[in-house]
């Protein structure tokens, strides 16, 4: 027997905006380090086709969310489609109830599809994992989505609203940051779009670690919300030390990020003798 539905799906409202900027994870200490990246991302795209739906409980507090953008602001290519950045329903931590396994993900997805159609979108594109963590590709398949491309364990799926368009494809990574760009120094390159709080606190932690390690660490920020930068690199959110990616997925602690930068700095010192 399914649990009773105790939520309603609405457009993002002012009451829940700050909570949305940290992906509803108000109980997570990590979210104190996200900076204002998500707010700036939202304000940049809110009039350019960004859609946000939230599921609210009986008090009107957000307990689930979905966000989707025109596909040109993603690392996929397609014809007049919307791309789902994420669907997220927090586990019960700071809240009394767990809203997972109540059909909320499906309800959010359906509302987003309806909205995308009203906006003139010709299809909805999503990504999921082929492994059993985060959003599984198999879940999207159950919602009628078809897999069309793969990059590592990331599967690109879509649901066309029109039948006369070609399926989307991943934008392949074009290049990596250059090693040895600043002789005698280590370069930390941060690609940041602002869409994901996890990647946002990776950015802030990398900057803080670099500052603490001194002037032999150079930080370069690349705005991957810029469509030209997406096309040039094929990267949206990641942290590189020289030409090696150290952060591009699951949350990493400040200690871990700093140790990776410090290790590269030490290796440079050894080479220099």
Order of alpha helices (4+ residues) and beta strands (2+ residues): beta-alpha-alpha-beta-beta-beta-beta-alpha-beta-alpha-beta-beta-beta-beta-alpha-beta-alpha-beta-beta-alpha
